[in-house]
Amino acid sequence: QVHLVESGGGLVQAGGSLRLSCAASGSIFSINDMGWFRQAPGKEREFVAAINWSGGSTYYADSVKGRFTISRDNAKNTVYLQMNSLKPEDTAVYYCAAAIVGRWYQIQLQRNYDYWGQGTQVTVSS
C-alpha cells in the first residue's frame, strides 16, 4: 500500500506562485508514475501533470504548460508541483496520485492511478 500526503496549498493572488508537495510512504518501490489532478466546484477532476518516478519524463495538460513544473526528489520520496503565474481558473482542490502499473500512453487518465492523496485547496483571488 502507498500513502500520499499533500501540502502547500493556500490562498494566493493572481500572478503569484505556490509549490505543492506530495510525500509518499509505504511500498515506494512499487511506484511507476506519479501525477497531479485538480477539481473545481461543479467540474470533473482533470489532469494537470505527471512524472515517471525513475526516468523523470514529464507530461503536462495544455492549460498549465509553461506555467507549472512537476519534479521529484527520489531521496525524499516526494513529488512537487511548482505553480507560477497563477490564474483564478486554477482555483481547485489539487490531488496527488501514484500509479503502480506503467501506462505512459494513459498517463492523463484517472483510471491509470491506484493511490490518491486527500487533496489540498488552492485558491487564486482577483
C-alpha atoms as one frame of an Amber mdcrd trajectory, in Angstrom:
protein
   0.000   0.000   0.000   1.142   3.540  -0.834   0.246   6.531   1.324   0.274
  10.023  -0.169   0.174  13.272   1.808  -0.146  16.627   0.041   0.858  20.007
   1.418   1.496  23.554   0.235  -1.981  24.680  -0.763  -3.346  28.049   0.243
  -4.596  31.443  -0.875  -2.632  33.453  -3.424  -3.340  36.446  -5.643  -3.440
  36.175  -9.423   0.053  36.186 -10.887   1.560  34.662  -7.773   3.192  31.295
  -7.158   2.732  28.234  -4.974   4.629  24.979  -4.628   2.710  21.833  -3.760
   4.413  18.800  -2.233   3.336  15.156  -2.162   5.170  12.851   0.220   4.886
   9.122  -0.462   5.332   6.321   2.064   4.720   2.570   2.232   5.530   0.440
  -0.809   7.531   3.149  -2.573   9.391   0.581  -4.664   6.151  -0.239  -6.478
   5.511   3.292  -7.818   5.950   3.701 -11.563   4.417   7.129 -12.260   3.081
   9.997 -10.167   0.642  12.684 -11.201  -1.281  15.760 -10.144  -5.008  16.268
 -10.773  -7.357  19.072  -9.782 -11.093  19.511  -9.292 -13.002  22.781  -9.155
 -16.554  23.026  -7.720 -19.113  21.758 -10.207 -16.467  20.358 -12.540 -14.959
  16.930 -13.093 -11.470  16.102 -11.930  -8.900  16.953 -14.592  -5.305  16.003
 -15.276  -2.594  18.566 -14.558   0.856  16.945 -14.813   2.683  13.630 -14.431
   6.227  12.365 -13.983   7.884   8.968 -14.334   9.421   8.102 -10.975  12.630
   6.516 -12.218  13.301   8.177 -15.572  11.860  11.622 -14.845   9.879  12.036
 -18.080   7.140  14.658 -17.713   3.771  15.361 -19.309   1.535  18.420 -18.894
  -2.012  19.458 -19.649  -2.144  22.241 -22.243  -3.841  24.545 -19.732  -0.778
  24.611 -17.452   2.091  24.065 -19.890   4.708  26.785 -19.483   3.379  27.832
 -16.069   3.560  24.660 -13.949   6.542  22.366 -13.420   6.412  18.867 -11.950
   9.545  17.415 -10.365  10.586  14.727  -7.929  13.166  14.100  -5.223  13.692
  10.352  -5.068  15.751  10.565  -1.864  12.818  12.257  -0.109  10.126  10.146
  -1.827   8.442  13.396  -2.766   6.938  14.902  -5.913   6.444  18.650  -6.348
   4.246  20.908  -8.433   5.655  24.410  -8.873   2.828  26.703  -9.976   3.710
  30.115 -11.415   1.617  32.876 -12.997  -1.467  31.565 -11.241  -4.889  32.480
 -12.594  -8.320  32.464 -10.899  -9.262  29.491 -13.084  -6.511  27.486 -11.368
  -8.614  27.511  -8.188  -9.346  23.890  -7.262  -8.583  21.054  -4.904  -5.316
  19.524  -6.087  -4.739  15.780  -5.698  -1.557  13.744  -5.872  -1.780  10.239
  -7.355   0.515   7.222  -7.773   0.396   4.549 -10.479   1.761   1.063  -9.839
   1.462  -0.194 -13.426   3.297   1.826 -16.059   0.919   3.011 -18.804   2.502
   6.189 -20.148   0.013   6.416 -23.020  -2.787   6.698 -20.422  -0.893   8.980
 -18.055  -3.592  11.683 -18.174  -6.447   9.325 -17.202  -7.676   8.938 -13.623
  -8.035   5.166 -14.022  -4.284   4.919 -14.607  -3.662   5.640 -10.916  -4.001
   3.306  -7.949  -3.493   5.583  -4.944  -4.646   9.115  -4.176  -3.888  11.761
  -1.593  -6.517  13.635   0.396  -6.238  16.809  -1.672  -5.093  20.336  -0.869
  -7.048  23.515  -1.622  -5.547  26.144  -3.912  -7.437  29.433  -4.163  -6.362
  32.197  -6.560  -8.007  35.576  -5.955  -8.659  38.554  -8.268
